[in-house]
Amino acid sequence: MSMRIVECIQCQRFPCTDVRHDRYIIPNVDIDPERVSIVLISESAPENSADDYYAPGAPLYARTTLLAFADAGVQANSIQDLLEQGIYFTSAVKCGKTGYGIQAKTIEECSRLLEQEIALFPQVRAFLLMGDVAIKAVNYISKRAGEGRVIPASSTYKIRGPAFYFRGARALPSYLPAGPSFGIKKSKRKMMAEDIAAALADARPQGF
C-alpha cells in the first residue's frame, strides 16, 4: 500500500533561524513503505527546489546521486528507477541553507521530523548517512531514545571500517555528493561507492 510522504509529516513551527523556510521540502513522492530497504539521508533541502531529488527533469541532486550509484555498479536512469529498487532519498534538514554550515540546534530540531519520516519504513536494512549533518541528525534521534551515539565523533574516513547499527539496520557514514559535475575527490568518490555497495549487500537478504 503506497503513501505520499509529504502528507505524513509536517513542520508546524519553523523555529530555526539559520535556514530558508521558503525552501522547505518534504519528499512529495508516492511509495510503498514496505518495499524500502535503504534510506539515503543527505544534508539539507537544495537552494533551488528544482534541484530536489524528486523534481521533474534532471535535478542536480538526482544527477549526482545517479553518478554515485553508477560508481557502485548500479545502473539507473532516474531516481524513480532507484525508488523501484527500494532506495528512498531524503535530507536531514528540510529547509535550504543560508550559509555554508548549519547550526547544531537546527539539526537537532529537524531530526524530529526525520525521526517521524524514517519510522514510516519498517523494512529498512541500511541507512546511508551522507555527510556530517546526516550523521549528527541520526545521533540526535538515537540519543533522544537513550541509546547514545550511533556514529562516533571523528573524521568520516577514520570510522568507515566498523559496523554501526541504528534501529536494527546498518548505518554507514559516508560523504555528500557535491557540485553539478560530482566534484569531489576521487578518493572520497571511491569510498562513497564502497559504502553504497555495502548498503546494497545488507539490503539484498530482504529480497532487494
C-alpha positions in Angstrom: 0.0 0.0 0.0 1.6 3.3 -1.1 1.7 6.5 0.8 2.6 10.1 0.0 5.4 11.1 2.4 4.6 14.8 2.3 1.1 14.0 3.7 2.6 12.1 6.6 5.0 14.5 8.3 5.0 18.3 8.6 6.9 21.0 10.4 4.4 23.1 12.3 6.5 25.8 14.0 9.5 26.5 11.7 11.6 27.6 14.7 15.1 27.5 13.0 16.7 30.8 12.2 19.6 29.8 10.0 17.7 28.2 7.2 15.4 29.3 4.4 11.8 28.4 5.3 10.7 29.2 1.7 13.0 26.3 0.6 11.2 23.8 2.9 10.8 20.4 1.2 9.4 17.1 2.3 9.6 14.4 -0.3 6.5 14.6 -2.5 6.5 11.0 -3.7 4.2 8.0 -3.6 6.0 5.0 -2.2 5.2 1.6 -0.7 6.9 1.8 2.7 7.2 -1.9 3.0 9.5 -2.0 -0.1 12.0 0.5 1.2 15.2 -1.3 2.3 17.7 1.5 2.1 17.3 5.1 3.2 19.9 7.6 2.0 20.0 10.8 4.1 21.8 13.9 2.7 22.4 17.3 4.3 19.6 19.8 3.5 17.0 20.8 1.0 18.5 22.4 -2.1 18.8 26.1 -2.6 16.6 25.7 -5.6 13.6 23.4 -5.3 14.1 22.4 -9.0 17.3 20.6 -7.8 15.5 18.3 -5.3 15.8 14.5 -5.8 12.2 14.2 -6.9 11.9 17.3 -9.0 11.0 16.8 -12.7 13.6 16.8 -15.4 17.2 16.3 -14.4 17.6 17.9 -11.0 21.1 18.4 -9.5 20.5 16.1 -6.5 19.4 13.3 -8.9 22.3 13.7 -11.3 25.0 13.5 -8.6 23.2 10.6 -6.8 22.9 8.6 -10.0 26.6 9.1 -10.7 27.4 7.9 -7.1 25.2 4.7 -7.6 26.8 4.1 -11.0 30.2 4.1 -9.4 28.8 1.4 -7.1 27.7 -0.7 -10.1 24.0 0.3 -10.0 22.6 1.2 -13.4 19.6 3.5 -13.1 18.4 6.3 -15.4 16.4 8.2 -12.8 15.6 8.5 -9.1 12.4 6.6 -9.8 14.4 3.7 -11.0 16.2 3.6 -7.6 13.0 4.0 -5.7 11.6 1.0 -7.5 14.7 -0.9 -6.2 13.8 0.0 -2.6 16.1 3.0 -2.1 14.5 6.2 -0.6 16.1 9.6 -0.6 15.6 12.4 1.9 17.5 15.2 3.7 18.3 15.6 7.4 17.3 19.3 7.3 14.2 20.0 5.4 14.9 23.7 4.6 17.6 25.2 2.4 20.8 26.6 4.0 21.5 30.3 4.3 25.3 29.8 4.6 27.9 27.1 4.4 27.1 25.4 7.7 24.0 24.5 9.7 23.7 25.2 13.4 23.6 22.2 15.8 20.2 23.3 17.2 18.7 23.3 13.7 19.9 19.8 13.0 18.5 18.6 16.4 15.2 20.3 15.8 14.8 18.9 12.2 15.9 15.5 13.4 12.5 15.2 15.0 10.9 15.3 11.5 13.5 12.9 10.2 12.6 10.5 13.1 9.0 10.5 12.1 9.9 10.0 8.5 12.2 7.0 8.8 9.6 5.4 11.2 7.4 5.1 8.2 9.7 2.4 6.7 9.6 -0.9 8.8 11.8 -2.9 6.5 14.9 -0.7 6.3 18.2 -2.7 6.3 20.7 0.1 5.8 21.0 3.9 6.3 23.4 5.8 4.1 24.4 8.9 6.1 25.8 11.3 3.5 27.9 13.8 5.4 28.2 15.3 8.9 24.7 16.8 9.1 23.1 13.4 8.4 25.3 11.7 10.9 24.5 14.3 13.6 20.8 14.0 12.9 20.8 10.3 13.4 22.9 10.6 16.5 20.3 13.1 17.9 17.5 10.6 17.2 19.4 7.8 18.9 20.4 9.9 22.0 16.7 11.0 22.5 15.9 7.4 22.7 18.5 6.9 25.4 20.7 4.8 23.1 23.7 7.1 22.8 25.6 7.9 19.6 25.2 5.7 16.5 28.3 7.0 14.9 31.3 8.2 17.0 32.7 11.7 16.6 35.6 11.5 14.2 36.5 12.2 10.6 34.4 10.0 8.3 37.4 8.3 6.7 38.5 7.1 10.2 35.2 5.5 11.1 34.2 3.7 7.9 35.6 0.3 9.0 33.5 -0.8 11.9 29.8 -1.8 11.5 27.4 0.6 13.1 23.7 -0.1 13.6 20.6 2.1 14.0 17.3 0.6 14.9 18.4 -2.8 13.8 19.7 -1.6 10.4 23.3 -0.9 9.3 24.3 2.7 9.5 27.0 3.8 7.1 28.8 7.1 7.5 29.7 8.4 4.1 30.3 11.6 2.0 27.9 14.1 0.4 28.0 14.2 -3.4 28.7 17.8 -4.4 28.6 20.1 -7.5 26.9 19.7 -10.9 29.8 17.6 -12.1 30.1 15.4 -8.9 33.1 17.5 -7.9 34.6 15.6 -5.0 38.0 14.0 -4.7 38.5 10.6 -6.4 39.4 9.0 -3.1 36.1 10.1 -1.5 34.1 9.1 -4.6 35.7 5.6 -4.3 34.8 5.4 -0.6 31.2 6.5 -1.3 30.9 3.8 -3.9 32.1 1.3 -1.4 29.6 2.5 1.2 26.7 2.3 -1.3 27.8 -1.2 -2.3 27.9 -2.2 1.4 24.3 -0.9 1.9 23.1 -2.9 -1.1 24.7 -6.0 0.2 22.9 -5.6 3.6 19.6 -4.9 1.8 19.7 -7.9 -0.6 18.8 -10.6 2.0 15.4 -9.0 2.3 14.8 -9.6 -1.4 16.1 -6.3 -2.7 
